[in-house]
Amino acid sequence: MAAPSLQHPGFLLANLKVDSPNKTLAQRCQDLTKIIEDYHAKELHAIFSWLVESVFGSLDGILGGWNLRLLHSRCSDFALVVDFLKPSGSMMKLVYKLQAEEYKYEVPVNYLPAPVKTSIQEGVLPDCPLFHNRPHFPMSGMLTLNMALNPFEFFMFYFASCLITPKSLPVGQHGGSTDSAYFVLVDMYLKYFLPTEGSVPPSPFSDNRGSVSAPTPRSSNISLAGYGLHSPSLLKHHIFHQPSVNADPAAQEIWRSETLLQMFVEVWLHHYSLEMYQKLQSPQVKLALLQYRLSMSSMPCQPHIPPGSGTLHTYQEPFSPSEEHVLAVRLLVKHLHAFSSSLKPQQASVSPTHSHTHASPLEEFKRVVLQRFVQQKLFLFLQHCFGHWPLDASFRAVLETWLSFIQPWRYADDKTAHMQVDGGSGRSDPERWESFVQENLLVYTKLFQVFLNRAVRMDLVNAKNALMLFRVAKVFSQPHLADMIHKAEQLFLEPELVPHHRQQRGYLTPGQGGSFLSSRQRTATDAVFRVKSHVYALEGQDCQYKQMFGSELRAVVVKLIQVVAQARQTAKRISDRSSQAAASKSFLSWLTAPSSDSNNGLCGVESDDSTECLRKTHEFLDRALENLCTIFKLNQGQLTQLMANVTSSQDDGESKQLPDCVVGERGLVLTDLGRIQIINGLRRFDIQYQGDPELQPIRSYENALLVRFLYRMSSLLNDQFESHLTQLCSRTDFAGRLGRHYLTGPDPDMVLARSPASPQFRDWKRRPRVSLRPLASYRTILLLVLSYAAGAVLSFGPVSSTLLILAAVFLHGVAAMLCADKWKTH
């Protein structure tokens, strides 16, 4: 290879493309580290786009890259890859080298989140400053719209997109593990660029031009006045307008923290209604909301806004986040809470006029990070997941993400900042958490209501689902939390009375470009204004708010308590059956065929659930009931009455009844009540095999080789004597009746009467045929062996014993036929 100073950039890229596929990840990291150290920015610029794509994969998912989501800590290449990509690693050194030269790299707009892409294509300015004044047409003259990003933005965009880009994973491998290299790197980036202690470390790398600085300010040729925005970047005053080169280093490096967070939020969370995103960003809607905020004190009633404006009830884009995606969002939420809670107490009370003098840019960023960047998009993301996620145990990831966001006190460093969840009497900072609840009221109340609707449809006999219900009830039953939510709801319902001094100052929410950098006196009027602004910004001014402690939701809670009581009864019945079955089990039980009751006895409990799981189900449901009573202030008498009503309606005979259903054109159709009865194991259909009896699955009490051999013998006999068998069974005399008893199955109408299957007549059910499959049963084999043994003891030969067995079978058939005829006459 030629010397670095004489190497043509194209040669370096060509050599890497040829050599990389033949090397392991460890060898690639070592070679790339040496190249980054030896070559200049001009040569490295030629390989940067290819290198980023080869590491994280292509945006269309065709190239998988290094598969960081599948690279776990037990892999041999794990340590070297993480060391290469960590914030102080060689890859980031390459990013800083190129950042110093102000190179730009293009990303097609088509790969941006759908709401952002649509807004840019239609000329609507997105609310995220990251995408302001970036689009331009490529020089080739094609109509594809691209975004010009600096090296750091380009790297972080590919890194964030790696999580959500659909890729074909190798057979037998699945993503979602939190010990993968991708999750480790996400955690490293968050801790490095959003530190809870100290400041963002300055770039440890430099070139002949000095340390890496922030990007140049973006031009403002697009007017932002109509969009309610003051400046393209929240911290532009600190980042881009330094009075001298010796200014605070944290102010120079804070742009990386803001860029990292915006990339994660936009790529991971910005996936809701395209149409509503455009409405929220349109000047008309923002102007209407602004007029409401500025004229509340002077108008006797609310200003009229056209129905539907500013609401979020239209279609949502076809976006289905994976469990791995949700786990990454939870990691982001938890770190942002810790980052925001690390705000210094003296900075939390800085006055508005001195905020820029005494507070560092990082401290200001901590104060506004949740409200300005995360609040709205996270609510819509969670709302989408709550409404579209399957009713199974994988919903736990979404649930824990939601619970992590609504409990910021769990991540506060100082113990005095924690809400008194243990019921202590120490003085904490209730106003701090009250304001958080007020600014996120819908995240508490609306998502709680959606969860209740999910809970009444879940299989609560399953311990995993019961645990989710217990987790939610436990969180909302924490001391003071229900009171704070109730107080916030009362503030929202209060009349919109604003003192005269508010007419002289415009107050905008973070979504409208306002600032939370000042600390104003908390008054009741401010709280009312804060709650209403939050709800109207997300739901629209014409929304119909449902109170969490209103009568409508209380009825849903009562229904849920009844479902919980039914699930407890079902779990107890299953546990009793399991105990009885274990007690009555004998060494000859393997000889008998299992009944349909024993096959379906668990009724919704997973096959791997055991007595321990049922015990946990009881414990989770009991504690969930206690917490629900605490939240909604239900006394013990009301709970006892509800439980008694459910218990009295359940007896042993009820489980034998059919679920609630109606007769439709194609048979029985379940009602909503019938579905709940089946989910909770209260009732069930007597499910029976409806296919060809000769082709049903081989049972545990049958010999597989004999079943297959006897099936071939039966098929040969039926094909050879089909006409004779049909003629015999069509006779009306004694021989015909006896032939129908042995050669035809049961009446299909009698079977289908107890089944939800379509009542279509199947010819093969009554078609005469010889069936030798019963001879493959271990029980039949044992009886034949015992019969021949008894014949040998009584001095009967094999022929004589065979004739006696056939005679016994014949007499049994005659007796069964006579009894059947007598039963029909009655």
Summary of the structure (lengths in Angstrom):
residues: 826
radius of gyration: 35.6
end to end distance: 100.5
largest distance: 117.4
contacts: 2398
relative contact order: 0.05
helix: 59%
strand: 3%
